[in-house]
């Protein structure tokens, strides 16, 4: 699995990067079919949507999962960067399961 992490309007600390990598690696058990062929590319973006506000949904996470023939996408905004990452992972897990059911 090839993982590309991008941070916009915030610093990508080693702790956040490690957290994202850990969460994304948890999805690999659902992607075994595509991992064997080496076709998995993941683009993950974590952004701070505004520098003027400190309350509300100011963190945005987006994940694009390219499985060769299909692109799956998940996005979520939250008041905390870690919550946004967790929710995007959960949404992507549902997308993967739904895609697997349709393709089998």
PEVENJO-V107963 format. One record per helix or strand. SS is the DSSP state (alpha for helix, beta for strand). FROM is the first residue (numbers start at 1). LEN is the number of residues. Records with the same first field share a line. If there is no record, write none. Layout:
# PEVENJO-V107963
SS=FROM-LEN  FROM-LEN
This chain:
# PEVENJO-V107963
beta=2-7  41-8  59-8  71-8
alpha=14-17  32-4  81-23
